[in-house]
Structures are given as structure tokens and as C-alpha cells.
Amino acid sequence: MHNAIRRLAAAAGVLVAAGALPIVATAPAQATTKQCTSFIAEGGYKVGPKVRAACKMTGEGGFIMRNNNVPFCQASLLTLKVKPVIAERACQLGTAGPSGHL
């Protein structure tokens, strides 16, 4: 009887985790791109399609993909004449979770 209860609890846990996964996987992407573009705007720069595209590199995809795209994000922003220190921080913010922690 105890084994059946354990199996049922384990199956329920798997279902709950599977149901929550799409929420966890999609929420950070939108928030991180916004954090990057907001930081650029606060730095006094115009946020247009090219800035959004650069920020999107670190704001979408899995954790490893977002972090691997930081140099490309920075290079794109530098070609748009964004100061290096602002480009670096904006792209780092792009990799952060929805709470803004790196």
C-alpha cells in the first residue's frame, strides 16, 4: 500500500513540474530583453530595432545560449556607438532572470 502511495505522489510531482516548465522557460526571456533595452534607454540612447535585436541575443533562449551571446550583444551595441561600459552592463542584464539577478 505504501509503495502505491509513493508512486502516485511521484507521478503527481512529475505532472506538476511538467506543467510549470513552460512558465519558467518563457517568462525570463521577455523580462531580460526589457532589462537590457531599459538600461540602454536610461543611458540616454535611442532604443530602436537594432538595439532591440542586440538585446534579444541575451534575452532569449536557454541560460547557456544567453550567456554565450553576451559578446555578440556587446559587439552589436558598440557598432551602434553605445559606450562600452553601458553595452557590457546592458548585455549582462539581458542574461539575468526576471528578478534582475545575474
NULOGU-494552 format. One record per residue: residue number from 1; residue in three letters; x, y, z of N, C-alpha, C in turn. Coordinates in pm, 1 decimal, decimal comma. Layout:
BEGIN
  resi  resn        nx        ny        nz       cax       cay       caz        cx        cy        cz
   NUM   Ala         X         Y         Z         X         Y         Z         X         Y         Z
...
// end
This chain:
BEGIN
  resi  resn        nx        ny        nz       cax       cay       caz        cx        cy        cz
     1   Met      82,2    -119,7       0,0       0,0       0,0       0,0      86,3     125,7       0,0
     2   His     192,3     125,3      81,1     279,4     242,5      88,9     351,8     268,5     -43,7
     3   Asn     390,0     161,1    -112,5     457,2     178,0    -242,0     364,0     242,0    -344,3
     4   Ala     238,6     204,0    -341,2     141,6     261,5    -434,8     123,5     410,8    -408,1
     5   Ile     119,8     450,9    -283,6     106,8     591,8    -247,3     230,4     669,0    -290,9
     6   Arg     345,9     610,2    -271,5     470,9     676,2    -313,0     474,6     696,1    -464,3
     7   Arg     432,4     593,7    -538,2     431,2     604,2    -684,2     332,3     711,0    -730,3
     8   Leu     218,1     715,4    -667,3     117,5     815,1    -701,3     168,6     956,3    -672,0
     9   Ala     234,9     974,2    -558,7     290,9    1104,6    -522,9     400,7    1144,3    -620,7
    10   Ala     484,1    1049,8    -659,1     591,4    1079,1    -754,6     534,0    1118,8    -890,3
    11   Ala     430,5    1047,7    -934,4     367,7    1080,1   -1062,8     303,7    1218,5   -1057,9
    12   Ala     240,4    1250,8    -947,8     179,0    1383,2    -933,5     286,0    1492,0    -935,8
    13   Gly     398,2    1467,1    -872,1     508,9    1564,0    -871,7     562,4    1588,5   -1011,7
    14   Val     574,8    1483,0   -1089,7     623,3    1495,9   -1227,3     524,9    1578,5   -1310,0
    15   Leu     396,3    1553,4   -1292,4     295,1    1629,1   -1367,4     297,0    1777,2   -1330,8
    16   Val     311,6    1807,5   -1203,3     316,5    1947,5   -1159,9     440,2    2015,4   -1217,6
    17   Ala     554,8    1947,5   -1211,4     678,8    2004,7   -1265,4     667,4    2026,3   -1416,0
    18   Ala     610,4    1930,7   -1487,0     595,2    1943,4   -1632,3     500,3    2057,7   -1668,2
    19   Gly     397,8    2076,3   -1587,9     304,4    2185,4   -1613,0     365,1    2321,6   -1587,7
    20   Ala     457,3    2331,0   -1493,2     520,0    2458,5   -1458,5     635,3    2493,5   -1551,6
    21   Leu     693,0    2396,7   -1618,6     810,5    2419,8   -1702,7     789,1    2525,3   -1810,0
    22   Pro     679,0    2524,9   -1885,4     661,6    2630,7   -1987,0     659,3    2771,2   -1926,8
    23   Ile     606,3    2785,8   -1808,3     601,7    2917,1   -1743,3     742,9    2961,5   -1707,0
    24   Val     820,6    2870,9   -1650,8     957,6    2903,3   -1610,2    1044,4    2929,0   -1731,9
    25   Ala    1024,5    2855,2   -1839,3    1109,5    2866,9   -1957,5    1081,8    2993,0   -2038,7
    26   Thr     960,6    3044,8   -2036,3     929,6    3159,1   -2121,2     933,0    3293,0   -2049,2
    27   Ala     906,1    3296,9   -1923,2     898,4    3424,4   -1851,8    1028,5    3503,9   -1854,1
    28   Pro    1145,2    3442,5   -1828,5    1267,3    3521,9   -1823,6    1303,8    3589,7   -1955,1
    29   Ala    1273,4    3528,1   -2068,1    1314,8    3584,7   -2196,2    1259,7    3725,1   -2217,3
    30   Gln    1133,2    3744,3   -2189,4    1073,9    3875,6   -2208,6    1130,8    3976,1   -2109,8
    31   Ala    1147,1    3934,6   -1986,6    1194,7    4025,7   -1883,4    1338,3    4067,7   -1908,4
    32   Thr    1423,5    3976,6   -1950,4    1563,7    4008,6   -1966,8    1589,6    4100,5   -2085,6
    33   Thr    1518,6    4080,1   -2195,0    1532,1    4170,2   -2309,2    1490,7    4310,3   -2268,5
    34   Lys    1384,6    4320,0   -2192,8    1335,5    4450,3   -2144,9    1437,2    4516,1   -2052,6
    35   Gln    1502,0    4438,4   -1966,4    1602,8    4495,6   -1876,3    1719,7    4553,4   -1955,1
    36   Cys    1760,2    4485,1   -2058,8    1870,1    4531,3   -2143,3    1832,2    4660,8   -2214,4
    37   Thr    1716,2    4661,5   -2279,5    1675,7    4781,4   -2353,7    1648,4    4899,1   -2260,0
    38   Ser    1594,9    4871,9   -2143,3    1569,5    4979,2   -2046,0    1699,2    5043,2   -1999,1
    39   Phe    1801,5    4960,6   -1977,1    1930,6    5013,2   -1933,1    1991,7    5101,9   -2042,2
    40   Ile    1979,0    5059,3   -2165,8    2028,8    5139,8   -2278,6    1956,1    5274,2   -2281,8
    41   Ala    1824,2    5271,3   -2267,0    1744,2    5394,2   -2269,5    1781,7    5485,8   -2153,4
    42   Glu    1803,4    5428,4   -2035,1    1843,3    5508,9   -1918,9    1980,6    5572,8   -1939,1
    43   Gly    2061,6    5511,3   -2024,8    2193,3    5566,3   -2056,0    2186,8    5680,7   -2156,5
    44   Gly    2066,7    5711,9   -2201,4    2049,6    5824,1   -2292,5    2049,0    5787,1   -2439,8
    45   Tyr    2040,0    5659,3   -2469,5    2042,2    5614,5   -2608,4    1901,5    5584,5   -2658,0
    46   Lys    1882,8    5602,8   -2788,0    1754,9    5569,1   -2850,7    1747,2    5417,5   -2865,0
    47   Val    1634,1    5361,6   -2829,3    1614,4    5217,1   -2842,2    1525,9    5191,6   -2964,3
    48   Gly    1591,1    5147,8   -3068,7    1521,3    5115,6   -3192,7    1535,2    4967,3   -3222,9
    49   Pro    1504,0    4928,7   -3346,0    1507,8    4786,7   -3382,9    1645,8    4722,3   -3368,4
    50   Lys    1753,2    4797,3   -3396,3    1887,5    4739,1   -3386,8    1927,6    4714,2   -3242,2
    51   Val    1890,9    4805,6   -3153,3    1920,7    4786,2   -3010,3    1838,7    4669,0   -2957,2
    52   Arg    1712,3    4664,0   -2995,9    1626,9    4553,0   -2950,6    1681,7    4418,7   -2999,5
    53   Ala    1730,6    4415,6   -3123,0    1786,0    4291,7   -3178,3    1910,4    4249,0   -3100,0
    54   Ala    1994,8    4346,1   -3063,9    2114,6    4314,0   -2985,5    2075,6    4259,6   -2848,4
    55   Cys    1982,4    4325,5   -2783,6    1938,6    4281,6   -2650,7    1868,3    4146,8   -2655,6
    56   Lys    1801,6    4120,8   -2765,4    1730,0    3993,6   -2780,6    1826,3    3874,9   -2781,4
    57   Met    1950,9    3900,2   -2822,7    2050,7    3792,7   -2825,1    2072,5    3733,2   -2686,2
    58   Thr    2070,5    3817,7   -2585,2    2093,8    3769,3   -2449,2    1963,6    3752,9   -2372,0
    59   Gly    1853,9    3793,2   -2430,5    1726,2    3785,9   -2361,2    1642,6    3665,4   -2396,9
    60   Glu    1684,2    3589,4   -2494,7    1606,6    3473,3   -2537,2    1693,2    3349,0   -2542,1
    61   Gly    1628,4    3237,0   -2527,2    1698,2    3109,2   -2529,8    1730,9    3061,7   -2390,1
    62   Gly    1799,7    2950,8   -2384,3    1838,1    2893,0   -2256,2    1950,9    2971,2   -2191,3
    63   Phe    1979,7    2936,8   -2067,9    2081,7    3005,4   -1989,0    2217,3    3007,1   -2060,6
    64   Ile    2259,7    2893,0   -2112,1    2391,2    2883,9   -2177,9    2392,0    2967,3   -2304,8
    65   Met    2285,4    2958,9   -2382,1    2278,3    3035,8   -2507,0    2283,4    3185,6   -2479,7
    66   Arg    2206,5    3231,4   -2379,3    2205,7    3374,4   -2346,8    2344,1    3421,0   -2305,3
    67   Asn    2412,9    3343,8   -2222,6    2546,3    3382,4   -2176,7    2649,0    3376,5   -2289,0
    68   Asn    2637,0    3280,6   -2379,2    2729,1    3272,6   -2493,0    2710,1    3388,4   -2590,3
    69   Asn    2593,6    3448,9   -2590,5    2564,6    3559,1   -2683,3    2604,5    3696,2   -2629,6
    70   Val    2654,3    3704,5   -2506,8    2693,0    3833,7   -2449,5    2795,2    3907,1   -2537,0
    71   Pro    2903,5    3842,7   -2582,7    2999,2    3915,7   -2667,6    2937,1    3968,1   -2797,6
    72   Phe    2843,4    3892,4   -2854,4    2778,3    3935,0   -2978,6    2685,1    4053,2   -2952,4
    73   Cys    2616,8    4048,3   -2838,6    2530,5    4159,6   -2798,5    2614,9    4285,9   -2781,4
    74   Gln    2726,2    4272,9   -2709,9    2814,4    4387,9   -2686,5    2868,9    4442,8   -2817,3
    75   Ala    2914,6    4355,3   -2905,0    2970,3    4399,5   -3033,4    2864,7    4473,8   -3115,5
    76   Ser    2741,7    4423,8   -3113,8    2633,7    4490,4   -3187,1    2606,7    4629,2   -3131,6
    77   Leu    2604,5    4640,6   -2999,2    2579,5    4770,7   -2937,6    2695,1    4866,9   -2961,1
    78   Leu    2817,0    4815,4   -2960,9    2933,0    4901,3   -2985,6    2931,0    4957,0   -3127,4
    79   Thr    2883,0    4878,7   -3223,0    2873,2    4930,4   -3360,5    2767,9    5040,1   -3371,1
    80   Leu    2677,0    5043,7   -3273,7    2574,4    5149,0   -3270,5    2619,7    5268,3   -3187,3
    81   Lys    2748,4    5269,7   -3152,3    2811,8    5379,9   -3078,3    2766,8    5389,9   -2931,7
    82   Val    2725,3    5277,2   -2873,7    2693,9    5272,9   -2730,4    2826,8    5259,3   -2656,7
    83   Lys    2843,2    5335,4   -2548,2    2966,7    5328,9   -2470,8    2990,6    5185,7   -2423,1
    84   Pro    3117,0    5141,0   -2424,7    3147,7    5002,8   -2385,3    3094,1    4962,9   -2247,8
    85   Val    3106,5    5050,1   -2149,8    3060,8    5015,2   -2015,4    2908,9    4996,6   -2011,1
    86   Ile    2835,6    5074,3   -2087,4    2689,5    5061,2   -2091,6    2650,4    4935,7   -2170,6
    87   Ala    2718,9    4911,1   -2281,2    2690,7    4791,2   -2360,5    2715,3    4664,7   -2278,7
    88   Glu    2825,7    4663,3   -2204,9    2859,4    4546,2   -2123,9    2751,7    4519,1   -2018,5
    89   Arg    2714,8    4623,2   -1945,6    2615,7    4605,7   -1838,5    2478,5    4570,3   -1895,5
    90   Ala    2438,3    4632,1   -2004,7    2308,3    4603,1   -2065,4    2299,7    4457,0   -2108,1
    91   Cys    2405,8    4408,4   -2171,1    2405,8    4268,9   -2216,0    2408,4    4172,4   -2097,9
    92   Gln    2476,9    4209,6   -1990,7    2475,9    4126,1   -1869,9    2335,7    4122,4   -1810,5
    93   Leu    2268,2    4235,9   -1809,4    2130,1    4239,2   -1758,7    2039,6    4152,1   -1844,7
    94   Gly    2072,7    4142,6   -1972,3    1993,8    4058,4   -2061,9    1997,6    3912,3   -2025,4
    95   Thr    2104,8    3867,8   -1961,1    2116,2    3727,8   -1922,8    2051,6    3699,2   -1788,1
    96   Ala    2013,7    3804,9   -1715,1    1957,9    3787,4   -1580,9    1817,6    3729,6   -1586,8
    97   Gly    1775,0    3675,7   -1474,9    1638,6    3625,1   -1462,2    1542,2    3740,2   -1444,3
    98   Pro    1413,6    3709,6   -1429,2    1312,8    3813,9   -1418,2    1332,2    3905,2   -1296,2
    99   Ser    1403,3    3857,1   -1195,6    1426,0    3941,4   -1076,8    1542,4    4036,7   -1096,3
   100   Gly    1619,6    4015,0   -1205,7    1733,1    4102,8   -1233,6    1863,1    4055,4   -1175,3
   101   His    1862,7    3937,8   -1110,8    1986,4    3885,2   -1052,9    2065,7    3811,6   -1158,7
   102   Leu    2195,6    3832,8   -1157,6    2283,2    3766,2   -1255,4    2320,5    3629,9   -1209,2
// end
